[in-house]
Amino acid sequence: MTDLTAPDAALAPPPPPSPPSPRPPRERSKGSGLFRAIWRWHFFASFLVIPVLLVLAVTGLIYLFRFQLEPLMHPDLMKVDVPSADAVQQPYSAQLAAVRQTYPDVTVMSMAEPREEGRATVFSVTTADGEGRDVFVDPYVPEVLGSLNPDSTLSGTAVRLHADLMSGTLGDRFLELGVCWAIVMALTGYYLFVRGWRARRRMRKANRKGARLRSRHGVAGAVVGVGLLTLLISGLPWTGLWGAKVQEIATDRGTSMWSLDHGAASDPLSTLDESLPHSHSVDLPWAQQKTEVPKSDPEGHEGSVANVDTAIAVAGGEGLRHPMTVTIPSDEGGVFSVIGYAFDAPSDERTVHVDQYGGQVVSTYGFDDYPALAKVVAHGIGLHEGRSLGLASFWGAALMCVLIVFMCISGPLMWWRRRPSGAGRVGAPRGKLPLRATPLLLVALVGLGLLLPLFGISLLVVLALDQLVLRRIPALGGFFDTVR
């Protein structure tokens, strides 16, 4: 008989489950593969490269559109009313006289013909205290419209920022360092684009956060990479360390990156920049007495017979294109140096030097006379400035600037979306370059360091900080995601 007072074992509650044994903490992957290592260098290089490329892209875009922007900002100086369809411009000598009458204490350095109908003639002058100014003249009156300091304009400020951040040697070195690392970023970017396309495709299919932006960043980088490398490499001749050293090596070997024109002007002012080849705007061999400077011969003349109009007419007879730029003789032995329009074709660069007394051609110098290296640099500069291939080159350079700005914005946005919030670390990719296992990589780094000295020096500094600081201070190593 069943005892109804006894507890029913079947109805008793089951014993509580024992807590799971704690798992050992998951070791973070060291990620020592080449892909993650290159991604890591790409990531940290961006801290230097992004500010530099933003400045260069924005100022470069302003410089590209300077001929459209400046007349809009200074219409009272740069634009003139054409009296009638058959209106005739006054002689340039009369316009020059108007400048000297209005500003008797200045030295007129050069004159640039109006770029198109309805534009002013521009005279570059130097004041008594050494300041450079552009004086604008209505060519139909002639009447001086006013003057301005070309460095104070929007495009003038952009040029100075583009050159050295308006900080002299320090700014020049900082930009050159950023350019060197930007070359590395472009090369590593292509590696990441090719090797990581499957991962990006999986992320898009899984609708992962930030996948679309990452994909667009990669595609835009693949498009802009070639153009970026072209702009960066073609800009290196202007740099104060790399450019100066290469020019020194070239000079020692009897050649030059620049034109060897022994003309009257070696350091032209801003107006000349519109048509004068940049190869003229550096210290030239004639200044070192390596070639003879063209001279006017005053013998048999009581005064100047030729004038600015004579020089332009003579240069036109020599085949130079309008609008021309003319440097004005500064003494009785100087010549008129007439530079033909070659903005859209570096191979058309040519200067005719005209005697200020008799009006005869003293000498000519053009692209065909350049050293082979200078011809390459001249075409590189034409591409850099978006002028070698007409409108295609212009709009191509503008597109490159816009895409570079997009890359500089989308890169930080990608990091911001995937950053480890509250983790106390920057969230950098974790990887270590397998230099021992990949000797070609070591050779490539050494070669790049020798080719770009600032990159090589900075790379050694970074590696020393990594070995001597980050790996010895756990807090810093953890913050920067250093692989031990």
C-alpha positions, 0 to 999 in steps of 0.5 A, a space after each residue: 500500500 502506498 504511503 500517501 504522506 511520503 514525498 513523491 520523488 518524481 515531483 521533487 524539483 531538480 537540483 540547480 544546474 552547476 555554473 559553467 566552468 569559466 573559459 580561458 580569455 580569448 587571446 587576441 589575434 596577433 594578425 602578423 600577416 602581410 595584409 594586416 601589417 600593410 593595412 596598419 601602416 596605411 592607417 597610421 600614415 593617414 594621420 600625416 598624409 590626410 592634412 597634407 593632401 587636404 591642403 594640397 588638393 584644396 589649394 590646387 583646386 583654387 589655383 586651377 580656377 584662378 583665372 575664373 575666380 580672381 576676375 570675379 573677386 576683383 572686377 574693378 581691376 581685372 575687367 574692362 568695358 570694351 567701348 565698341 566692337 571695332 575698338 583698338 587698344 592703345 600701344 603698350 608703350 603708352 600703357 607703360 607710360 601711364 603706369 610710370 606716371 601714376 607710380 613714379 617710384 616703382 620699378 616695372 618688371 614685366 607686362 602681360 598682355 590681356 588674356 582675352 577681350 575685356 581684360 586689363 593689361 597687367 604690369 608687375 612692379 616692385 615698390 621702393 621697399 621691395 614689395 611686388 605688386 600687380 598694376 592693372 591698366 585699361 588698354 583702351 584708354 589707357 588708364 591705371 585702374 589700381 594695383 594689388 599685392 598678388 600674394 594677398 589674393 585668394 589664388 596668391 594665398 593658395 599658392 603660398 600654402 601649396 608651396 610651404 604652408 607660408 612657413 618657409 623651410 619648416 613648412 616645405 619639409 613638412 609638406 615634402 614628408 607628407 608627399 613622401 608618405 602619400 606615395 607610400 599610402 597610394 602604393 599600399 592602397 592598391 595592395 589593400 584594394 586588390 587583396 581585400 576585394 573579397 572581404 569587401 564583397 562579403 561585407 556588402 552582401 552581409 549588409 555590414 555597417 560601413 561596408 558601402 563607404 569602405 567599398 566606395 573608398 576603395 573604388 575611388 582610391 583605385 581611380 585616383 591612385 594613378 592621378 595622385 601618384 602623377 601629381 605627387 611625383 611631378 611636384 617633387 622637383 619643387 621640394 626643398 630637399 629632394 628637388 634641390 638634391 636631384 638638381 645638384 646631382 643633375 648639375 654635376 652631370 652636366 644636365 638640369 631639371 630646369 630650363 638653362 635659358 640665360 634670359 633677363 629674368 630668373 625670378 619673375 613675379 606673379 604675372 609671369 607665372 601665367 605664361 612663363 615656364 616654371 623652369 625659368 623661375 629658379 636659380 639658373 646657370 647664367 646667374 652662376 656665370 656658366 653661360 653668357 647673359 644676353 645684352 643690348 648694345 647701346 653703341 651708336 644709339 643715344 637712347 632706346 629705339 625699341 619699346 615694348 610694342 617693338 619687342 612684341 612685334 619682333 617676337 610675333 615675327 619669330 612665331 611666338 603666340 599671344 598673349 605674350 609676357 615681356 620683361 622690361 630691361 632694368 638697365 642700359 644693358 638689359 634686353 626685352 625678354 618676350 615669352 610666348 603663350 605656352 600654357 596649354 603646351 609645354 613643348 611650345 615654351 619659347 623666349 625671344 630676347 630683343 635688343 632695347 636699342 636696335 630691336 633686333 633678336 639677340 637670342 632665342 631659347 625654347 623647349 627644343 633647347 632644353 636638356 632631356 631631363 628638363 623636357 620631362 620635368 616641363 611636361 610633368 609640371 604641365 600635367 601637374 598644373 592641368 594644362 598640358 592636354 587642354 580641357 581634358 587635362 584641366 578637368 582631369 586635374 580638377 577631378 583628381 583634387 575633388 576625389 582626393 578630398 573625398 578620400 581624405 574625408 571617407 578614410 576617417 569616417 570609416 575608422 570612426 564607424 568601426 572604432 572600439 568605443 570605450 576600449 581605451 585603444 585607437 583601433 588600429 589594424 594589428 599586424 607586423 611586417 614579415 620582413 624576414 619571411 619577405 626579403 623583397 619587402 625589405 628591399 622595397 622599403 630600403 629602396 624607397 627610403 633611399 629614393 625618398 630620403 625624408 621617408 627613409 629617415 621618418 621610417 627609421 624614427 617610427 621603427 625606433 619608437 615602436 621598438 624602444 617605447 611602444 613595446 616597453 610601455 604596455 599602456 602605450 602599446 595597448 593604446 596603439 594596438 602594437 603587436 608584441 
